[in-house]
Amino acid sequence: MKKLVILLSICAINFAICAPAKKVVEYAKPYRTISSVEYKRADIKDGWVKKGSAIYFGVDESQKPAGKFGRLIINKKGKFAFEKRPNKAVKFFGYNGVVSRDLLVKGDVEKTRKNVREKVAMTVAQGYNSVMIWPRTFAETPEHQDMVDYLIAELKKNGIYVQLRLVSWNIGQPNYSFERRDEPKFRCLMCDPVWLGYWENSVMRLLTHKNPYTGMTLAEDPIVLGVNFFGEMNSGYDRLMMNIPDVAPLGEEKWRKWLKAKYGTIEKLNEEWKQKTPLKSFEDVNIHYRERAGRPTSDWYRFISYKHEKYNKFCRSVIEKAGYKGLVWEGDGSRRMSEILPRGTTSDIVPIDIYYCHPRGGWGRVGNSVGQESAISRNGSYVLTTISTKINDRPLIVTEHNYCFWNPHVYEGGLLMPAYGAFQGFSQFLVHVNPVTKEPKSLDAFGAGGSPIMRANEVLTYLLFFRGDVSESKKRADLVMPKKWFDESKVAKFPMNLNQASVGLMVGFAVSLPDLTRPQALKKSTPKKADIQFAPSGFASIYAQDWFTDVERSIDGQFNIAKFTKLLRERKIISEDNISDPANGVFQTDTGEITMRAKEKLLKVITPRTEAVAISANKSELLKNLKINSTSVDGCIALSSLDGKNIPESSRLLLIYTTEAQRVGTVYSAPEKNFVTLVKTGKGPICLKVGKLDALANLASDKNFVMYPLHSNGERREKIELQKENGVVKINLDTSTLQNGPTVFFEIVAE
């Protein structure tokens, strides 16, 4: 026995010596640890938003049930409308994540249904009239399927519509592996008949299943606004080829066939590709040629857009077989100009998934990095890349969006995307992910329910976009892109030059596709003629990772935004008093409602019912009825009427003051090239950076006003008397001294 112990000990020592040492990751130092000095525990209260509170919005009873006005269509102005009311444009405000894991209580149908009813009621309370449902939420178990069926019936009853992703990654193929989750996407894109069969079987099962609570299939039910064939099908081709090299032969085979059809002879290809060593046949082309700058890589992405069109046409034939007659959206995962082409020919709607400062290296875990720059200081870059995908004859929907934590400027997200989205006439916003939660305890890169800042951003999205406080531009500049340009361009593989897209910070902006065959759903769409047209010039560089791409910078080409702005004035597309000065980062919309001063990191919105500003610490700014004398920290301050009246006549208003959310104990690395890495996740409570706000509000002169800080569920807290100075209401806040801790919502009411 003693010999055995000695032998085991020797083996253990040898294993310790031979085993690889645990990798120690070194991050940039000194570390920054979130403390309770500048961050105080946020007033986050469990429970749903209370009916009648200042942040309860509801869904108009006249809109219930969902589908009462028939299918969603695209009307003659290129806007969403219902088939029974074609002249009334409609917009949608929604989110991803309605099918939460915690809704299903295994073995207890009644508790599950109670959870579903509560979730839907809360969705209504926060003003959402649409949700995204992903196919992975439809489990094979009868219990889970019953929950989803019941959920759809409850959504329908409450006037909430559904955008439906038919496939996200698993298409029902045998031996599915998440590690090879990109394989179904690439094989379907290449139109592999076996994998198209898997896709068809999965989709037919989804669309033709009869819901026992509605008596309809999803194919028949007008609750479905539109269907997506494959989530982000057009993103990450380079990554796909690197991660699953054994599918490269399929890509090579299809590409060679396309190249032969395009060039006819190998001699012509050699000439166009400027081959120093001529290829002897098309069989000599391998997948690595896609990495060569110039014509080869341009041909690769044009080939990809061609295959995407072919795939979309196949998918349309399948959903028609299933009996679906509604709208289709496809191409949400890329801002490459080459992808405008398949959207233009086969997608009824322009969809886009967009994030500002998406974590690099993963989904926001330890070791991932997040950029720290202000989006405003970059001329609203992620807004520009969204605008750059817009086509002038159809709606644009933002199918996923978020301004990702732990960027310190998340407060900007409440103004940037919703304000410019309203100005550009977007038709839907779907935040990612789940802003509706009974127990808001999480604080992560994407969670919109646990972060007080994201909750406030969603309230501003409701007010500025869905309620319609920001006006849509009545002018439009079209970037004209004929099919020949896509076929011949060497830069179509890139996103649009952001200097060109920045025209959308001043006037309505869209791409014009003059000679393409449009989808049947757009046959009545005849939007007004553009006020000005111009041609593509230059491009932007791109960063790609798993399920995400980010446009980083512009390579200008010949486009001069300052000269173009002068031309807009000369043609009276913007007025003489419009203060836009792109060379100095100043952009003002033709409506005068939105002004960006990028170098100051300032964005302000002035409308009759809402005034708001994203502003740096210790700065002052005059709006119209709101004056910010100072804020001790960077943040967003907004004042919005809640009783339908303009701000100076309103008796009930909502004040929003957002700064930064953090969790005590979280540890970050020092910045490296404007990126900060998460070193350790904090275990402390969710906190808000405390701040002091000194502001003046021009409110009804014949009334006295008081202010109530609000719990996260909308309930009023302690009363704060507001004083007047020369008839103007003084707002002096120090959120570090509030009785129940800092909050982002304050209700101002006349007594």
ZAVOLO-49959 format. One line per 10 residues: their letters; for each residue x, y, z of C-alpha. Coordinates in steps of 0.5 Angstrom, whole numbers, plus 500, padded with zeros to 3 digits. Layout:
% ZAVOLO-49959
A	X,Y,Z; ...
//
This chain:
% ZAVOLO-49959
MKKLVILLSI	500,500,500; 506,505,502; 509,503,495; 502,505,492; 502,512,495; 509,513,493; 507,512,486; 501,516,486; 505,522,489; 510,521,484
CAINFAICAP	505,521,478; 502,527,481; 508,531,481; 510,529,474; 503,531,472; 504,538,475; 510,539,472; 508,536,465; 501,540,465; 501,547,462
AKKVVEYAKP	501,552,466; 494,556,467; 494,562,463; 495,569,466; 492,574,462; 495,581,463; 490,587,462; 493,594,462; 494,597,469; 492,601,473
YRTISSVEYK	486,598,474; 479,602,475; 475,599,481; 468,602,481; 467,604,488; 461,607,492; 464,614,492; 461,617,486; 456,611,485; 450,610,489
RADIKDGWVK	445,604,489; 440,606,484; 433,606,486; 431,599,483; 424,596,485; 422,590,483; 415,589,480; 411,592,474; 411,599,472; 404,602,475
KGSAIYFGVD	398,604,471; 397,611,471; 404,613,473; 408,618,469; 412,612,465; 406,608,464; 404,608,456; 399,603,454; 397,601,448; 391,604,444
ESQKPAGKFG	385,600,445; 383,602,438; 388,598,436; 386,591,439; 386,586,437; 393,586,433; 391,584,426; 384,588,426; 386,592,420; 388,586,416
RLIINKKGKF	395,585,414; 401,590,414; 403,593,407; 407,598,404; 403,604,401; 404,608,396; 409,613,400; 413,607,402; 411,607,409; 408,601,413
AFEKRPNKAV	400,601,413; 395,596,414; 391,593,408; 384,596,411; 387,603,412; 392,604,407; 393,611,407; 394,611,415; 402,610,416; 404,606,422
KFFGYNGVVS	410,605,426; 412,600,431; 416,600,438; 418,594,440; 424,589,443; 427,582,443; 426,577,448; 419,577,450; 420,569,450; 424,569,457
RDLLVKGDVE	426,563,460; 423,564,466; 416,564,463; 415,557,463; 414,553,470; 415,546,468; 409,541,470; 405,547,472; 401,550,466; 397,555,470
KTRKNVREKV	403,558,473; 406,559,466; 400,562,463; 400,567,469; 407,569,468; 405,570,460; 399,574,462; 404,579,466; 409,579,461; 404,581,456
AMTVAQGYNS	401,586,461; 408,589,462; 410,590,455; 403,594,454; 405,598,460; 411,600,457; 408,602,451; 411,597,446; 406,595,440; 411,589,437
VMIWPRTFAE	416,584,439; 421,580,436; 420,572,436; 426,568,435; 425,560,432; 429,557,438; 424,559,442; 419,554,439; 422,548,443; 420,541,441
TPEHQDMVDY	416,539,447; 409,540,447; 409,544,454; 414,549,451; 410,550,444; 403,551,448; 407,556,452; 409,560,446; 402,559,443; 398,562,449
LIAELKKNGI	403,568,449; 402,569,441; 394,569,443; 395,574,449; 400,579,445; 394,579,439; 389,580,444; 393,586,447; 395,589,440; 402,587,440
YVQLRLVSWN	405,585,433; 410,580,432; 416,580,427; 418,573,426; 425,570,425; 424,564,421; 431,561,423; 437,564,427; 442,558,427; 439,551,428
IGQPNYSFER	435,549,422; 433,542,424; 439,538,421; 441,532,424; 447,532,430; 446,540,430; 452,543,434; 453,550,437; 460,550,435; 458,549,428
RDEPKFRCLM	453,554,428; 455,558,422; 455,552,418; 447,552,416; 448,559,414; 454,558,409; 451,552,406; 444,555,405; 447,561,402; 451,557,397
CDPVWLGYWE	444,554,396; 446,547,398; 440,543,396; 440,538,402; 441,544,407; 435,548,404; 431,542,405; 433,542,412; 431,549,412; 424,548,409
NSVMRLLTHK	422,543,413; 424,547,419; 420,553,416; 414,549,414; 413,546,421; 413,553,424; 409,557,419; 403,551,418; 403,549,426; 395,551,428
NPYTGMTLAE	395,555,434; 389,552,438; 388,559,442; 388,563,436; 385,558,431; 390,560,426; 397,558,423; 403,564,423; 402,564,416; 395,566,416
DPIVLGVNFF	395,570,422; 396,578,421; 399,579,428; 406,577,424; 408,584,421; 414,580,417; 418,574,416; 426,574,416; 429,568,412; 435,567,416
GEMNSGYDRL	438,572,422; 444,576,419; 445,571,413; 449,577,410; 454,578,416; 461,574,417; 463,571,411; 470,571,412; 469,569,419; 465,563,416
MMNIPDVAPL	471,561,412; 476,561,417; 472,557,422; 469,552,418; 474,551,412; 471,544,411; 466,548,407; 471,552,403; 470,547,397; 463,548,396
GEEKWRKWLK	464,556,396; 470,555,391; 465,551,386; 460,556,386; 464,562,386; 468,559,380; 461,557,376; 459,565,377; 466,567,375; 466,563,369
AKYGTIEKLN	459,566,367; 461,573,368; 468,573,365; 467,567,360; 474,566,359; 480,565,364; 484,570,359; 479,575,361; 479,574,368; 487,574,368
EEWKQKTPLK	486,581,365; 481,584,370; 484,581,376; 491,584,373; 494,577,375; 502,577,375; 502,569,374; 496,568,369; 491,562,372; 490,557,367
SFEDVNIHYR	483,555,368; 477,557,373; 479,551,377; 485,554,379; 481,560,383; 481,558,390; 477,561,396; 484,565,398; 483,569,392; 477,573,396
ERAGRPTSDW	482,576,400; 486,579,395; 485,587,394; 482,590,388; 477,586,383; 478,579,386; 475,581,393; 470,585,390; 468,579,385; 467,575,392
YRFISYKHEK	462,580,395; 458,581,389; 458,573,388; 456,573,395; 450,578,394; 448,574,388; 447,568,392; 444,572,397; 438,574,392; 438,566,390
YNKFCRSVIE	437,564,397; 432,569,398; 428,567,392; 428,560,394; 425,562,401; 420,566,398; 417,560,394; 417,556,401; 413,561,405; 408,562,399
KAGYKGLVWE	407,554,399; 406,555,407; 400,560,405; 404,566,408; 402,572,404; 405,578,408; 412,582,408; 419,579,408; 425,582,411; 432,580,409
GDGSRRMSEI	439,582,410; 440,585,417; 447,583,419; 451,587,414; 452,595,412; 456,593,406; 454,597,400; 454,590,396; 448,588,400; 444,593,398
LPRGTTSDIV	443,590,392; 439,583,394; 435,587,399; 433,592,393; 431,586,389; 428,581,394; 427,584,401; 420,588,402; 423,592,408; 430,594,409
PIDIYYCHPR	432,591,416; 438,592,420; 442,590,427; 446,595,429; 450,596,436; 454,602,438; 461,599,442; 459,592,441; 464,588,446; 470,585,442
GGWGRVGNSV	471,578,444; 465,576,446; 458,578,449; 460,582,455; 464,577,459; 471,578,463; 476,579,458; 472,582,453; 473,590,451; 468,595,450
GQESAISRNG	470,602,446; 470,608,451; 469,614,445; 462,618,445; 458,616,439; 456,624,438; 464,625,438; 464,621,432; 458,624,428; 453,619,431
SYVLTTISTK	457,614,427; 453,608,428; 447,612,426; 450,614,420; 451,606,418; 444,605,419; 442,611,415; 446,608,409; 442,602,408; 436,606,407
INDRPLIVTE	432,605,400; 428,610,398; 421,606,396; 421,602,403; 420,602,410; 427,601,414; 426,597,421; 432,597,426; 431,589,428; 436,590,434
HNYCFWNPHV	439,596,437; 443,597,443; 448,602,446; 452,597,449; 455,598,457; 460,599,459; 461,605,454; 460,611,459; 456,615,454; 450,610,454
YEGGLLMPAY	446,616,456; 447,618,449; 443,612,446; 436,616,448; 437,621,443; 441,619,438; 438,613,435; 431,615,436; 431,622,434; 435,621,428
GAFQGFSQFL	430,615,426; 424,619,427; 427,625,423; 429,619,417; 422,616,417; 424,609,420; 418,605,421; 420,600,427; 425,600,433; 426,593,437
VHVNPVTKEP	431,594,442; 436,588,444; 434,585,449; 429,584,454; 427,591,457; 421,588,460; 423,585,467; 419,584,473; 426,583,477; 431,588,474
KSLDAFGAGG	437,585,477; 442,584,471; 447,590,468; 450,587,462; 452,589,455; 446,588,452; 440,588,458; 435,593,457; 431,592,463; 436,592,469
SPIMRANEVL	440,598,467; 436,605,469; 440,608,463; 437,603,458; 430,604,461; 430,611,460; 433,611,453; 427,606,452; 422,612,455; 425,617,450
TYLLFFRGDV	425,612,444; 417,612,446; 417,619,446; 421,622,440; 420,616,435; 413,612,437; 409,618,440; 412,622,434; 415,628,438; 421,629,433
SESKKRADLV	418,631,426; 420,627,419; 424,631,414; 420,633,408; 426,633,404; 430,628,401; 437,627,398; 438,620,394; 445,617,393; 444,613,386
MPKKWFDESK	446,606,385; 445,603,379; 446,596,378; 452,597,373; 455,601,379; 455,594,383; 457,590,378; 463,594,376; 465,598,383; 471,595,387
VAKFPMNLNQ	469,599,393; 462,596,393; 464,590,398; 465,596,403; 460,600,407; 458,607,405; 463,613,406; 460,616,412; 461,623,410; 456,621,404
ASVGLMVGFA	452,618,410; 452,624,414; 448,628,409; 442,624,413; 444,629,419; 441,635,415; 436,632,411; 432,626,409; 437,621,406; 436,614,402
VSLPDLTRPQ	439,610,397; 436,610,390; 436,603,386; 433,606,379; 434,600,375; 432,594,379; 426,589,379; 423,591,386; 419,586,390; 411,585,389
ALKKSTPKKA	410,588,395; 412,595,393; 408,595,386; 404,601,389; 410,605,392; 411,611,389; 415,616,394; 416,623,392; 422,625,387; 428,627,391
DIQFAPSGFA	430,634,392; 437,632,390; 441,626,388; 449,624,388; 453,619,386; 457,614,391; 464,616,393; 469,613,397; 468,608,402; 469,606,410
SIYAQDWFTD	473,600,413; 470,595,417; 471,591,423; 468,584,424; 467,579,429; 462,573,431; 455,576,429; 457,583,429; 460,588,424; 462,595,426
VERSIDGQFN	464,601,421; 470,604,423; 472,610,419; 471,613,412; 476,613,406; 473,619,403; 474,619,396; 472,625,392; 466,627,396; 466,634,400
IAKFTKLLRE	461,634,405; 462,642,406; 461,643,399; 455,639,399; 452,643,405; 453,649,401; 449,646,395; 444,644,400; 443,652,402; 443,654,395
RKIISEDNIS	438,650,393; 434,652,399; 434,644,401; 436,647,408; 435,654,410; 440,660,410; 440,660,418; 441,653,418; 447,652,422; 450,646,419
DPANGVFQTD	458,646,419; 461,639,417; 468,642,418; 467,643,425; 462,637,427; 456,641,427; 450,639,424; 443,641,424; 436,638,421; 432,642,416
TGEITMRAKE	427,642,421; 431,645,426; 429,640,431; 436,636,432; 443,640,433; 449,636,433; 456,639,435; 460,633,435; 467,636,438; 463,639,444
KLLKVITPRT	460,632,445; 453,635,445; 446,633,442; 440,637,443; 433,636,441; 428,641,441; 420,640,439; 414,642,442; 413,637,447; 420,634,449
EAVAISANKS	426,638,449; 433,634,451; 440,635,451; 446,630,452; 451,634,455; 458,634,458; 460,636,465; 460,643,467; 457,646,461; 451,650,460
ELLKNLKINS	446,650,454; 440,654,452; 434,650,449; 427,653,448; 423,652,454; 429,649,458; 436,652,460; 441,647,463; 446,652,467; 450,646,469
TSVDGCIALS	451,638,471; 456,636,475; 457,630,471; 456,628,463; 449,626,462; 442,627,458; 437,631,461; 430,631,458; 423,635,459; 417,632,456
SLDGKNIPES	410,634,457; 405,628,459; 398,631,458; 398,632,450; 400,640,451; 406,643,449; 411,644,455; 409,651,457; 402,649,457; 403,643,460
SRLLLIYTTE	401,641,468; 404,634,468; 411,633,465; 417,628,466; 424,630,467; 429,625,465; 436,625,468; 441,620,466; 448,619,468; 452,612,468
AQRVGTVYSA	450,605,471; 455,601,474; 456,595,479; 460,596,485; 466,592,485; 467,591,478; 474,592,475; 476,595,469; 483,595,465; 486,602,464
PEKNFVTLVK	484,604,457; 488,601,451; 486,605,444; 480,607,447; 478,600,449; 477,598,456; 477,591,458; 473,587,464; 477,584,469; 472,582,474
TGKGPICLKV	465,583,475; 462,586,481; 457,583,486; 455,589,489; 448,593,487; 447,596,481; 449,604,482; 448,610,478; 453,616,478; 451,621,482
GKLDALANLA	450,628,480; 448,635,481; 443,639,476; 442,646,476; 436,648,470; 431,652,469; 424,651,466; 419,655,462; 413,652,465; 405,655,466
SDKNFVMYPL	406,661,469; 399,661,473; 401,654,476; 406,652,482; 409,646,481; 412,640,485; 417,634,483; 417,627,485; 423,622,484; 420,616,481
HSNGERREKI	421,609,483; 423,604,477; 416,602,477; 413,609,476; 411,610,483; 412,617,486; 417,618,492; 418,624,497; 415,631,494; 420,636,492
ELQKENGVVK	418,643,492; 420,647,486; 421,655,486; 420,660,481; 425,665,479; 422,671,475; 416,666,473; 421,660,471; 421,654,475; 428,652,478
INLDTSTLQN	430,645,478; 436,644,483; 437,636,484; 443,633,488; 442,625,486; 446,623,492; 442,626,497; 435,623,495; 432,619,500; 431,613,497
GPTVFFEIVA	437,613,492; 439,616,485; 433,615,480; 433,617,473; 425,619,473; 422,625,476; 415,627,475; 413,635,475; 406,636,476; 402,643,477
E	399,643,484
//
